[in-house]
Amino acid sequence: MEFDLVFLSRLQFALTIMFHYLFPPLTIGLGVVLVYLGAMSLRTGDAAYRQAQKFWTRVFGLNFAIGVASGIVMEFQFGTNWATYSRFVGDVFGSALAAEGIFAFFLESGFLAVLIFGWNRVGPKMHFFSTCMVAMGSIFSSVWIVVANSWQQTPSGSAIVPMTRQVLGDNGQPLLDANGEVLTQPWVIDGVPVMRAEITDFWEMVFNPSTVHRLTHVLLGCLVMGAFFVLSISAWYILKNKHVDFAKRSFTGALVLAAISSIAIALSGHRQAQNVYEYQPAKLAAFEGHFDSEGAADLTLFGIPDAEEEAVQMRIAIPGALSFMVHDDLSFSEPVIGLDKIRPEDRPPLWIPFLSWRLMVGAGTFFIALTLLSCALLWRGTLFEHRWLMWIYVGNVLLAVMANQVGWVAAEVGRQPWIVHPSIVRNDAGEPVLDAQGFIQYERVTATLPDGSNDQRFAGLRTDDGVSKAVEAEQVAASIVMFLFIYLLLGAVWLFVLNKKIQTGPDPPDSGFGTSSATSLLQLGARRTAEQRMAEAGTEPQVIANNEVSP
């Protein structure tokens, strides 16, 4: 393994985005939980629901703050380490990221203040509306990020065109042609024409072939992670016999969400696998370590992939199951395109996608079994008697985090060696076209060089070609060390504050929303004054009706 500029740039981006990706799934998942608790509080008037909503809102605010701080780095890295890539995708990403920032982030952050600080300052309906807007904003934010990433996987609604630059005279001024127009020529760097993607149809770009499948899978993964986060903390309270009523209410609602989303994500994963096979067959073949394109394709449960031998050693597989998964083929015999139809230089790495795919699918299968068992025990009324099960839920949030992380790793590493994947050349029947050597062909575009000759380029961008040419490997290595220090510090702060909130626990149930900010502030001031006087007198204050304090 060579620690060159490309590897270090990829490593830095992976480290920073994997840390950042801890928080968006938590905020999206918790946002849905808050909407449920707010709706139940508004409908029933039960103070216990409001108690739960206030506690999880504080946790939501913490996750949101760390997520914003760690997310800012992402966009700056595009320009610092990936200048060629930024130039290539700028027209597409500019639109998507602008929409995310202008609409989604402002919607989320604008109502967040009302959600966190508006308990006794706005009415219950306004507070619930703010909760819905924050949850919607967090989901809407993920939509545009997934749109941009999906376009990289399955480009659509765009055209790859050569870039031009002005022809300058000896005086440094642009030269003009006979019509007074500025002369331009193809932009070439080190003999390679500079290309870029331009949007031809905005909505086709947004709804590219993989957007809906990937967005569904990502959002369901967020719900799974958010639900197991709530389950973990609630199970801890139950085991420690603290805030038991609050914990059981939170646990029950999160369990239902976890069960539904775990089953739904398995179904969406099946459809997404079929979508990956249609547009990125090399990626799915890497997931399965599948090389042989002839005959029925088996689904590998366990094995050790061997790229040199083009086989999976010590393999345990279900005969014909991959044919069924990809084609819905009940005969379990239809062929599946393998890596033998992909040029060696166009094949993804084998080990990382193969392992990541199995970890994700294995975790998802475990989630389904665990939540269905728990729902059955809940229906029988014995769920909270099984302490061993509560301990599983305490630690299971780590498995949910891992499943989200390795799912991202599988999707991104499986796309290699492309940072923007070119489309496959297809015949009239929609089948991939093979070249004379029997390999799948990718679409190409023609660029004209300054000498008038033509250059054929792939309608995509290789990862090796996307880095910043002016950056040196040593500089990236130094920035990795800096980011590791900063993110370790951020992670420690997050864990410290989160642990403090968990140890403090929820506030006691109160009577409801205040009618006005002035009234609530006066009541709060009177209560604290009375408590101080009682403490000075050596007596204990007593809480009576309407949260007033009496000696």
QUIUR-V765250 format. One record per run of one state. SS is the DSSP state (hx for helix, st for strand, lp for the rest). FROM is the first residue (numbers start at 1). LEN is the number of residues. Records with the same first field share a line. If there is no record, write none. Layout:
BEGIN
SS = FROM-LEN ; FROM-LEN
END
This chain:
BEGIN
lp = 1-4 ; 45-2 ; 81-2 ; 118-6 ; 154-4 ; 163-1 ; 167-1 ; 169-5 ; 175-1 ; 177-5 ; 183-1 ; 187-1 ; 190-2 ; 194-1 ; 200-2 ; 207-4 ; 240-4 ; 280-1 ; 289-10 ; 307-4 ; 319-2 ; 328-11 ; 342-2 ; 347-4 ; 381-2 ; 386-1 ; 414-4 ; 421-3 ; 425-1 ; 427-5 ; 433-1 ; 435-5 ; 441-1 ; 443-1 ; 449-5 ; 459-2 ; 466-7 ; 505-12 ; 538-4 ; 544-1 ; 548-1 ; 551-1
hx = 5-40 ; 47-34 ; 83-35 ; 124-30 ; 202-5 ; 211-29 ; 244-36 ; 281-8 ; 321-7 ; 339-3 ; 344-3 ; 351-30 ; 383-3 ; 387-27 ; 463-3 ; 473-32 ; 517-21 ; 545-3
st = 158-5 ; 164-3 ; 168-1 ; 174-1 ; 176-1 ; 182-1 ; 184-3 ; 188-2 ; 192-2 ; 195-5 ; 299-8 ; 311-8 ; 418-3 ; 424-1 ; 426-1 ; 432-1 ; 434-1 ; 440-1 ; 442-1 ; 444-5 ; 454-5 ; 461-2 ; 542-2 ; 549-2
END
